[in-house]
Amino acid sequence: RRQARFRRLLPRLGSQTDSPANHEVLDDVLRELPFNQRAAIVLRFWGGCTTEEIAEQLGCPAGSVGPWISRGLAKMRKALT
């Protein structure tokens, strides 16, 4: 289900984020996050990993992944506004 939604939204995302300036801004914002938040966000949204897969990759409890993603996304939203 998530894959189908991603494929449906991908063309809209591509048209908005194709400029190099947008990629640089996103890279800068991601770089400012602590490692665990950055890794969890990248694995979830770019890697398509589940919470359990992320926890296994990072060697942490699965219960830690959700808060890391939530906090990281909140920091990203704040930095991008």
Order of alpha helices (4+ residues) and beta strands (2+ residues): alpha-alpha-alpha-alpha-alpha
